[in-house]
Amino acid sequence: MSLYAVGDVHGSFYTAKNAINPLCPSLTSSDVLVMVGDVGIAYGDHFNGQLRRYLASLPCLVLVMRGNHDVRYWRDMKLDKLSQVRSELVEWSGSTFMRDSRYPNTLYVNDAGDLVTIDGHCCLFVPGAWSIDGAWRRKTHEVWEPEEQLSEHEMARLLELASTNPVEHVFSHTCPKGWIGDLSDLLFPPESAPPIDDTMEIWMDEVLKACDATLSGWWFGHYHGDRTVANGLGHLLYRAARKVF
């Protein structure tokens, strides 16, 4: 089997198709595609049917991890807040996921993150991030997920998992604070940047230290670019899908 990852598609069927379709000639039912947040399947109480149907048409398994703009899928699907959802918990590869029973190949990663073994590889999933446009979204009543970042309890649990397991790959939405310098051209200029809450990024520096001895790659989105950072360890994903292993 092969594992692939793709970054933010923000609900755009066309963006997802352009990023993923080049893989399709080689994708099989044993392959896995990880979407590292800001997927846009659900914003607020709207479920994106076109994007869901496209992902369901893929021959592989799709793992959806929430970003800062996505709802907390496990919370909203369990509460039936999202319309036309037939939610159920399913076991795959020793971990528990949520899915809509009508789209069986699309699994939603735990809102709080999780450790998942994929084809023998130990993978840590770290959802969520802080929205730089959060204040604007609240002011203009645009869709905004108030629980966008991980809580202190959720971060403590994931750090414990990173410290006690041989993590080979991390899939997150944002990235360690120490890597932000490599992304400076993708950020607001310091003189015009709004106040930033980098709680998760600082905490991710600890996660990086905890799994440094076994880590092969860290795959993330959020910053709307495609590049490799940290001497080849970190992989920022946006418009193209990349092979992990």
Backbone bond lengths (Angstrom), bond angles and torsions (degrees), N, CA, C in turn:
res aa  C-N    CA-C-N  psi(-1)  N-CA   C-N-CA  omega(-1)  CA-C   N-CA-C  phi
1 M - - - 1.454 - - 1.527 110.12 -
2 S 1.333 115.42 159.32 1.459 120.99 176.10 1.526 109.22 -124.82
3 L 1.326 115.43 149.12 1.462 121.70 178.40 1.521 108.52 -117.06
4 Y 1.331 116.27 131.88 1.454 122.70 179.62 1.528 109.20 -124.57
5 A 1.327 116.65 159.84 1.462 121.55 177.46 1.511 109.39 -137.77
6 V 1.332 116.01 148.25 1.456 121.58 178.50 1.524 108.49 -141.30
7 G 1.333 116.04 148.69 1.459 121.24 -176.19 1.513 113.91 -90.21
8 D 1.324 115.87 -154.49 1.461 123.86 -171.63 1.530 111.98 -61.64
9 V 1.336 116.13 126.61 1.465 119.81 172.01 1.527 110.85 -114.97
10 H 1.319 117.44 -9.78 1.470 123.30 172.31 1.529 113.34 48.52
11 G 1.307 115.93 44.02 1.455 120.09 173.85 1.513 115.23 78.54
12 S 1.317 118.47 1.30 1.461 121.29 -176.56 1.527 111.00 -88.55
13 F 1.306 115.59 113.69 1.460 121.08 175.03 1.526 110.55 -57.69
14 Y 1.334 116.71 -40.35 1.462 120.87 -177.08 1.520 111.38 -68.89
15 T 1.338 117.59 -39.90 1.457 119.98 177.66 1.524 110.42 -63.86
16 A 1.331 115.86 -44.61 1.466 120.30 179.13 1.522 110.62 -61.84
17 K 1.324 116.09 -44.82 1.470 120.43 -179.08 1.522 111.24 -62.32
18 N 1.331 117.34 -44.65 1.462 120.65 -179.32 1.523 111.86 -65.31
19 A 1.339 116.77 -33.07 1.466 120.52 -179.58 1.518 112.48 -77.33
20 I 1.327 115.67 -37.69 1.468 120.26 -169.82 1.526 112.96 -96.93
21 N 1.328 118.03 -34.91 1.468 120.64 -173.97 1.533 114.98 -54.58
22 P 1.352 119.28 -34.73 1.475 117.54 177.06 1.528 113.54 -58.64
23 L 1.338 117.09 -22.27 1.463 120.56 178.61 1.521 112.35 -81.21
24 C 1.333 116.20 -23.59 1.461 120.47 -166.15 1.529 115.37 -55.40
25 P 1.341 119.82 -37.26 1.465 117.97 179.91 1.529 113.81 -59.56
26 S 1.340 116.28 -24.84 1.464 118.75 -177.75 1.523 113.53 -107.63
27 L 1.336 118.33 -7.02 1.465 120.51 -178.50 1.522 111.20 -70.49
28 T 1.341 116.15 140.62 1.459 122.04 176.69 1.522 109.45 -129.76
29 S 1.303 116.66 174.25 1.457 121.45 -178.86 1.527 112.41 -67.77
30 S 1.311 118.11 -15.51 1.470 120.58 179.69 1.527 112.01 -90.68
31 D 1.336 118.18 -7.13 1.457 121.91 -178.18 1.528 111.44 -84.89
32 V 1.329 115.32 161.82 1.467 121.82 -178.44 1.532 108.37 -132.04
33 L 1.338 115.73 136.50 1.458 122.73 175.30 1.519 108.61 -117.22
34 V 1.335 117.17 123.59 1.465 122.47 178.46 1.522 108.93 -102.10
35 M 1.339 116.48 129.00 1.461 121.99 175.46 1.524 106.69 -106.01
36 V 1.361 116.56 118.19 1.461 120.59 -166.53 1.536 114.30 -92.38
37 G 1.332 116.24 35.55 1.461 119.98 170.76 1.512 114.77 106.35
38 D 1.340 115.21 163.65 1.463 123.41 -171.01 1.523 109.86 49.14
39 V 1.327 113.36 47.51 1.461 120.75 179.28 1.528 109.66 -74.35
40 G 1.326 116.55 -39.94 1.459 120.28 177.72 1.504 114.04 85.30
41 I 1.336 117.35 18.23 1.462 119.06 174.19 1.521 109.66 -66.22
42 A 1.330 116.97 -35.37 1.464 120.11 177.35 1.517 110.31 -140.48
43 Y 1.318 115.36 118.91 1.465 123.02 171.18 1.523 105.97 -118.03
44 G 1.329 117.67 122.64 1.461 119.57 -177.89 1.521 110.01 61.00
45 D 1.333 117.42 -129.36 1.466 120.29 -179.08 1.527 111.87 -102.64
46 H 1.330 117.09 19.03 1.464 121.38 -179.08 1.524 110.04 -107.17
47 F 1.325 115.53 127.72 1.461 121.42 177.08 1.527 108.10 -105.64
48 N 1.329 116.83 126.18 1.454 122.82 -174.62 1.527 110.59 -80.57
49 G 1.325 116.10 97.15 1.455 120.73 -175.47 1.513 113.63 -67.10
50 Q 1.334 118.00 -39.09 1.461 120.86 -178.35 1.521 111.50 -63.68
51 L 1.332 116.51 -43.18 1.457 120.06 179.22 1.523 110.58 -68.82
52 R 1.324 116.88 -40.17 1.471 119.47 177.29 1.524 111.13 -59.46
53 R 1.322 116.26 -44.47 1.470 119.44 -178.24 1.520 111.37 -66.18
54 Y 1.333 116.81 -36.19 1.466 119.04 177.71 1.524 110.40 -63.75
55 L 1.332 117.17 -48.40 1.468 120.33 179.84 1.524 110.64 -61.35
56 A 1.339 116.97 -36.88 1.463 120.79 179.13 1.518 111.93 -67.13
57 S 1.344 116.77 -22.66 1.466 119.68 -179.53 1.525 112.71 -80.19
58 L 1.334 117.06 -11.78 1.459 120.18 -179.15 1.517 110.27 -73.48
59 P 1.322 118.24 146.47 1.467 120.04 -178.78 1.519 113.68 -75.72
60 C 1.342 117.11 -13.98 1.466 120.87 -174.59 1.523 111.56 -96.59
61 L 1.325 115.89 175.45 1.455 122.80 171.78 1.519 108.19 -83.76
62 V 1.334 117.47 139.00 1.462 122.29 -179.52 1.526 108.98 -117.25
63 L 1.328 116.99 123.73 1.466 122.16 176.35 1.524 108.13 -104.26
64 V 1.325 116.72 118.25 1.457 122.35 -177.53 1.527 109.29 -102.24
65 M 1.318 116.67 120.34 1.462 122.20 175.59 1.520 108.79 -110.92
66 R 1.315 117.69 136.75 1.470 120.32 -176.32 1.535 111.49 -75.76
67 G 1.321 114.99 148.71 1.457 121.30 172.46 1.511 109.79 -106.10
68 N 1.326 117.57 -152.68 1.459 119.65 -179.89 1.526 112.53 -82.15
69 H 1.330 118.53 -23.87 1.457 120.54 -179.98 1.523 113.12 -93.16
70 D 1.316 118.41 -19.81 1.460 120.93 178.70 1.527 110.82 -72.52
71 V 1.330 115.79 151.75 1.463 119.50 171.18 1.523 109.01 -67.80
72 R 1.310 115.91 166.77 1.465 120.34 168.02 1.523 106.89 -79.91
73 Y 1.323 115.20 101.06 1.461 121.10 -171.53 1.527 112.83 -58.48
74 W 1.329 116.90 -45.38 1.461 119.36 -176.84 1.524 110.79 -62.64
75 R 1.302 116.55 -39.28 1.471 120.01 179.06 1.524 110.99 -67.42
76 D 1.318 117.44 -51.84 1.456 120.47 -172.50 1.518 112.73 -75.36
77 M 1.336 117.77 -34.09 1.454 119.20 178.05 1.528 110.94 -71.14
78 K 1.341 116.93 -37.70 1.460 119.97 178.01 1.521 111.24 -64.96
79 L 1.327 116.22 -37.20 1.456 121.04 -178.21 1.525 112.23 -84.65
80 D 1.335 116.14 1.36 1.464 121.48 -176.95 1.520 111.46 55.87
81 K 1.322 116.25 29.31 1.466 120.22 176.28 1.517 111.01 -66.82
82 L 1.332 115.52 -34.72 1.455 120.10 179.67 1.532 109.23 -85.02
83 S 1.304 115.85 135.52 1.459 120.45 -176.25 1.522 111.85 -72.84
84 Q 1.316 115.05 149.20 1.464 122.98 174.06 1.529 112.67 56.37
85 V 1.306 116.64 45.29 1.461 121.62 177.65 1.523 109.29 -117.39
86 R 1.291 116.61 131.03 1.471 121.78 174.66 1.521 106.50 -112.36
87 S 1.327 115.64 82.64 1.459 120.64 -170.16 1.518 112.09 -82.64
88 E 1.335 113.92 148.46 1.459 120.88 175.64 1.518 108.40 -156.29
89 L 1.326 116.31 152.13 1.458 121.93 174.59 1.518 108.23 -91.61
90 V 1.331 116.32 136.00 1.462 120.78 -179.46 1.526 109.46 -133.40
91 E 1.305 115.86 152.13 1.460 122.22 176.73 1.520 109.56 -99.26
92 W 1.309 115.24 132.80 1.468 120.66 173.61 1.521 108.59 -146.25
93 S 1.308 115.99 130.07 1.461 122.57 176.48 1.527 111.86 54.18
94 G 1.337 116.08 35.68 1.465 120.56 176.32 1.509 115.10 81.78
95 S 1.340 118.31 3.69 1.464 122.35 179.35 1.524 109.79 -123.61
96 T 1.324 115.97 164.04 1.462 121.60 -177.86 1.531 110.03 -106.31
97 F 1.327 115.83 135.53 1.457 123.08 179.74 1.525 109.23 -131.34
98 M 1.323 115.69 160.72 1.452 122.04 170.60 1.522 108.20 -100.12
99 R 1.331 116.27 148.55 1.457 119.16 172.46 1.522 109.74 -152.56
100 D 1.314 115.10 161.41 1.453 123.18 169.28 1.527 105.10 -90.19
101 S 1.309 117.39 122.05 1.470 120.57 -172.17 1.525 112.86 -60.18
102 R 1.334 117.58 -18.83 1.463 119.71 178.91 1.526 112.65 -80.84
103 Y 1.338 116.36 -12.68 1.468 121.86 -179.88 1.532 108.36 -127.38
104 P 1.330 117.17 70.36 1.472 120.94 -167.96 1.518 115.73 -65.80
105 N 1.345 118.86 -17.99 1.465 119.26 -178.70 1.531 112.39 -88.41
106 T 1.346 118.17 -1.35 1.462 121.66 -177.06 1.525 109.53 -110.51
107 L 1.333 116.50 109.99 1.462 122.32 -177.03 1.523 109.84 -110.53
108 Y 1.337 116.03 137.12 1.459 121.64 -178.63 1.531 109.99 -101.30
109 V 1.325 115.58 123.18 1.465 122.20 -179.93 1.527 109.63 -67.33
110 N 1.307 116.34 144.78 1.462 122.72 176.52 1.529 110.34 -44.50
111 D 1.343 116.92 131.80 1.466 121.76 179.27 1.523 112.72 -53.05
112 A 1.337 116.38 -30.75 1.468 121.61 -176.84 1.519 112.63 -92.90
113 G 1.336 117.39 3.74 1.456 120.70 -177.77 1.512 112.43 88.66
114 D 1.319 116.44 169.60 1.464 119.52 -177.49 1.521 110.63 -168.72
115 L 1.310 114.44 167.19 1.458 123.02 172.49 1.522 107.06 -104.91
116 V 1.323 117.38 125.19 1.458 122.07 -176.36 1.525 109.06 -130.42
117 T 1.303 117.07 131.06 1.464 121.34 176.01 1.523 108.50 -94.90
118 I 1.323 116.96 116.39 1.458 122.46 -177.76 1.511 109.05 -115.61
119 D 1.324 116.15 112.20 1.461 122.43 -179.34 1.530 111.10 52.31
120 G 1.322 115.86 41.12 1.461 121.46 178.08 1.514 115.02 85.40
121 H 1.330 118.19 -3.44 1.458 122.31 -179.35 1.533 109.63 -98.78
122 C 1.307 116.53 129.69 1.458 122.46 -179.00 1.531 109.00 -82.56
123 C 1.344 116.70 116.37 1.461 121.99 -174.22 1.531 110.32 -122.61
124 L 1.331 115.65 132.54 1.460 121.58 178.23 1.526 109.13 -105.46
125 F 1.332 116.40 128.02 1.464 122.24 179.35 1.525 109.13 -106.54
126 V 1.339 115.58 125.42 1.467 121.43 -175.60 1.531 108.69 -125.76
127 P 1.344 118.51 93.41 1.461 121.29 -176.90 1.533 112.56 -78.34
128 G 1.340 114.70 167.81 1.452 121.06 168.75 1.513 115.57 85.31
129 A 1.336 115.05 164.05 1.461 123.84 177.10 1.521 107.63 -175.09
130 W 1.321 115.91 174.54 1.457 121.44 177.16 1.524 110.07 -92.95
131 S 1.333 117.70 138.09 1.463 122.48 -179.02 1.521 110.83 -90.39
132 I 1.313 116.47 119.13 1.450 119.91 178.14 1.526 111.29 -67.16
133 D 1.343 115.84 -22.38 1.460 120.24 178.39 1.525 112.23 -102.35
134 G 1.326 117.21 17.08 1.457 120.83 -176.78 1.522 113.44 -59.79
135 A 1.340 117.09 -44.54 1.468 120.52 -179.28 1.525 110.74 -62.24
136 W 1.340 116.12 -41.86 1.463 120.22 177.88 1.521 110.75 -63.97
137 R 1.324 117.52 -41.09 1.465 121.16 -179.88 1.526 111.26 -63.24
138 R 1.323 116.40 -41.39 1.466 119.05 179.21 1.522 110.94 -67.82
139 K 1.308 116.51 -40.68 1.469 121.36 -177.80 1.519 111.54 -65.98
140 T 1.327 116.96 -39.33 1.464 121.12 -176.42 1.529 112.35 -96.36
141 H 1.334 115.96 4.72 1.470 121.85 179.32 1.525 112.68 62.87
142 E 1.328 115.58 27.22 1.458 119.55 170.77 1.531 108.67 -72.86
143 V 1.323 115.96 162.14 1.460 120.16 179.84 1.530 109.82 -61.96
144 W 1.312 115.99 131.90 1.467 121.57 178.80 1.519 108.44 -149.65
145 E 1.338 116.63 134.69 1.463 122.87 179.71 1.526 108.94 -93.21
146 P 1.342 118.64 107.47 1.470 120.67 -176.48 1.523 113.98 -64.19
147 E 1.329 118.45 -25.12 1.470 121.75 177.62 1.528 110.33 -99.31
148 E 1.322 116.10 41.74 1.463 120.24 -174.24 1.522 112.91 -66.45
149 Q 1.322 117.53 -38.28 1.463 120.59 179.21 1.532 110.31 -89.79
150 L 1.317 115.62 159.11 1.460 119.84 173.07 1.519 109.74 -69.35
151 S 1.322 116.00 147.04 1.458 120.38 175.60 1.531 109.51 -77.62
152 E 1.336 116.78 167.89 1.468 120.21 177.64 1.519 110.78 -58.81
153 H 1.324 116.72 -40.75 1.472 121.06 179.22 1.530 110.43 -63.56
154 E 1.327 116.75 -43.77 1.466 120.40 -179.55 1.524 110.91 -65.34
155 M 1.331 117.37 -40.69 1.469 119.68 178.37 1.524 111.25 -65.76
156 A 1.331 117.14 -39.88 1.464 120.33 179.37 1.526 110.79 -61.98
157 R 1.322 116.66 -40.33 1.468 120.62 179.69 1.523 111.17 -64.08
158 L 1.331 117.80 -44.81 1.461 120.57 -179.10 1.529 111.79 -68.54
159 L 1.323 117.26 -35.98 1.464 119.80 177.08 1.526 110.05 -64.84
160 E 1.323 116.97 -37.49 1.471 120.28 176.42 1.522 110.58 -64.08
161 L 1.327 117.06 -41.41 1.467 120.31 177.52 1.524 111.12 -63.53
162 A 1.329 116.61 -40.29 1.469 120.53 179.09 1.522 111.63 -66.65
163 S 1.328 116.16 -31.25 1.464 121.47 -176.46 1.516 112.92 -80.83
164 T 1.330 116.81 -20.31 1.466 119.89 -172.01 1.529 113.22 -118.04
165 N 1.332 116.98 7.07 1.461 120.37 -179.94 1.531 110.09 -135.58
166 P 1.336 116.98 150.76 1.479 120.59 -178.63 1.528 111.64 -80.11
167 V 1.332 116.76 72.79 1.464 121.72 -175.43 1.532 110.56 -67.03
168 E 1.322 116.37 124.79 1.465 121.92 179.21 1.530 112.26 -99.22
169 H 1.335 116.24 -34.60 1.457 120.60 -177.69 1.522 109.53 -136.78
170 V 1.330 116.20 135.95 1.460 121.94 173.48 1.516 108.04 -112.42
171 F 1.330 115.86 133.18 1.450 122.26 172.78 1.519 107.30 -116.52
172 S 1.318 116.76 117.54 1.455 120.75 -177.74 1.516 109.16 -136.97
173 H 1.339 115.87 170.79 1.459 117.96 175.06 1.534 110.10 -90.09
174 T 1.325 117.22 -51.45 1.455 120.23 174.08 1.534 108.64 -96.67
175 C 1.330 118.47 -167.07 1.467 120.44 -173.24 1.520 110.86 -142.24
176 P 1.335 118.17 170.79 1.469 120.83 178.92 1.526 112.41 -57.18
177 K 1.311 115.41 146.01 1.464 122.06 -179.33 1.528 111.79 -57.55
178 G 1.323 116.38 -36.73 1.460 120.81 -177.71 1.515 114.32 -63.70
179 W 1.336 117.79 -15.37 1.458 121.08 -179.02 1.527 112.70 -96.04
180 I 1.322 118.11 -8.99 1.460 121.27 -173.78 1.529 111.48 -60.31
181 G 1.342 116.61 -33.00 1.455 119.58 179.13 1.520 113.00 -58.52
182 D 1.330 116.92 -30.93 1.464 121.03 178.85 1.520 112.39 -74.79
183 L 1.337 116.32 -7.49 1.463 121.46 -176.52 1.519 111.91 -115.70
184 S 1.332 117.25 12.69 1.462 121.72 -170.07 1.528 112.92 -57.45
185 D 1.317 117.71 -32.34 1.466 119.94 -178.88 1.522 112.48 -72.92
186 L 1.324 117.08 -12.10 1.460 121.50 179.35 1.528 111.72 -96.18
187 L 1.330 117.48 -4.77 1.459 122.51 -175.83 1.524 111.10 -101.45
188 F 1.334 115.30 166.92 1.458 119.33 172.21 1.529 109.53 -62.77
189 P 1.343 117.84 144.21 1.465 119.04 172.29 1.522 109.53 -58.09
190 P 1.324 118.22 143.26 1.475 121.20 -176.41 1.521 113.64 -51.79
191 E 1.345 117.58 -35.60 1.460 119.77 -176.40 1.531 112.87 -72.85
192 S 1.347 117.93 -18.21 1.460 120.32 -179.12 1.526 113.28 -116.97
193 A 1.325 117.06 1.10 1.461 120.45 -177.81 1.526 110.84 -74.31
194 P 1.332 117.42 136.67 1.464 120.22 174.72 1.528 109.80 -72.37
195 P 1.341 117.80 165.96 1.471 119.40 175.94 1.526 110.48 -55.78
196 I 1.315 116.08 138.11 1.462 121.15 -175.01 1.518 110.92 -116.35
197 D 1.327 115.75 134.01 1.466 121.42 172.74 1.529 107.27 -97.30
198 D 1.319 117.15 102.68 1.464 120.83 -177.59 1.525 112.22 -104.07
199 T 1.337 115.61 30.68 1.473 121.00 179.62 1.520 111.84 -54.33
200 M 1.331 116.40 -48.01 1.463 118.97 -176.71 1.519 111.83 -69.20
201 E 1.323 117.05 -38.25 1.461 119.83 -179.32 1.530 111.41 -65.17
202 I 1.335 117.03 -40.90 1.474 120.80 176.85 1.521 110.17 -63.81
203 W 1.335 116.63 -42.01 1.467 121.32 178.06 1.527 110.82 -64.03
204 M 1.332 117.00 -35.64 1.459 120.13 179.54 1.521 112.40 -65.64
205 D 1.324 118.07 -25.27 1.460 119.73 171.97 1.526 110.30 -58.97
206 E 1.342 116.38 -37.53 1.466 120.98 177.40 1.521 110.97 -68.39
207 V 1.332 116.19 -41.52 1.468 120.18 178.11 1.525 109.98 -61.11
208 L 1.313 116.18 -42.38 1.467 120.74 179.29 1.526 111.04 -60.05
209 K 1.316 117.44 -44.18 1.466 121.17 178.16 1.524 110.99 -64.20
210 A 1.337 116.29 -38.10 1.464 120.79 -175.90 1.525 112.44 -65.87
211 C 1.336 116.51 -33.88 1.469 118.00 -176.47 1.533 112.60 -114.01
212 D 1.310 116.80 16.38 1.464 121.70 -175.61 1.523 113.16 -58.52
213 A 1.320 117.64 -36.57 1.464 120.90 -174.25 1.523 113.00 -67.58
214 T 1.334 117.62 -25.86 1.462 120.79 -175.54 1.521 113.54 -115.70
215 L 1.325 117.43 -5.80 1.461 121.23 -171.49 1.533 112.59 -73.29
216 S 1.357 115.72 129.79 1.463 121.90 176.43 1.527 112.01 -102.33
217 G 1.326 116.97 -30.51 1.456 119.38 -178.46 1.516 111.84 -166.80
218 W 1.335 115.00 149.13 1.472 121.91 178.33 1.528 106.25 -126.49
219 W 1.330 116.13 121.74 1.460 122.82 -171.89 1.521 109.45 -115.53
220 F 1.347 117.22 126.21 1.463 120.04 -174.18 1.523 111.44 -148.37
221 G 1.346 116.28 168.52 1.457 122.65 178.86 1.520 110.12 -126.07
222 H 1.324 117.10 -130.51 1.467 124.95 169.61 1.525 114.52 77.38
223 Y 1.326 118.66 -37.78 1.462 121.54 -171.99 1.532 114.21 -99.18
224 H 1.328 116.99 5.98 1.462 122.93 171.63 1.524 112.91 54.51
225 G 1.314 113.93 59.08 1.449 120.82 175.87 1.518 109.68 -160.45
226 D 1.309 116.29 168.48 1.468 122.60 176.60 1.519 107.82 -125.77
227 R 1.327 116.78 111.63 1.461 119.72 178.06 1.529 110.01 -166.94
228 T 1.321 114.08 166.85 1.458 121.78 175.78 1.524 108.19 -109.22
229 V 1.334 116.28 136.14 1.463 121.90 -178.63 1.527 109.11 -129.47
230 A 1.325 115.61 177.81 1.468 122.27 175.43 1.525 111.84 53.92
231 N 1.340 115.39 48.27 1.474 120.94 177.41 1.524 112.76 55.86
232 G 1.330 115.34 38.47 1.463 120.28 175.38 1.501 115.69 90.85
233 L 1.335 118.28 -1.80 1.465 120.68 -178.90 1.521 111.87 -82.44
234 G 1.331 117.22 -39.73 1.459 121.55 -176.54 1.522 111.85 -97.70
235 H 1.332 116.39 138.39 1.459 121.52 -177.33 1.526 109.38 -127.79
236 L 1.324 116.42 107.94 1.452 122.28 175.72 1.525 108.69 -84.54
237 L 1.341 115.69 128.96 1.458 122.21 -174.75 1.521 110.55 -118.44
238 Y 1.333 116.16 142.40 1.455 119.08 176.22 1.526 110.92 -147.77
239 R 1.284 118.25 -82.03 1.468 121.28 -171.03 1.522 114.20 -91.24
240 A 1.321 118.26 -3.34 1.459 119.60 -177.29 1.531 110.31 -135.57
241 A 1.304 116.28 145.45 1.458 121.41 174.67 1.519 108.73 -81.97
242 R 1.318 116.53 144.55 1.468 121.40 -179.54 1.520 110.13 -126.39
243 K 1.313 116.07 146.58 1.454 120.39 177.35 1.521 109.57 -81.74
244 V 1.339 116.01 130.99 1.459 122.68 178.69 1.526 109.98 -90.93
245 F 1.328 115.76 -51.19 1.473 121.13 172.06 1.518 109.77 -157.53
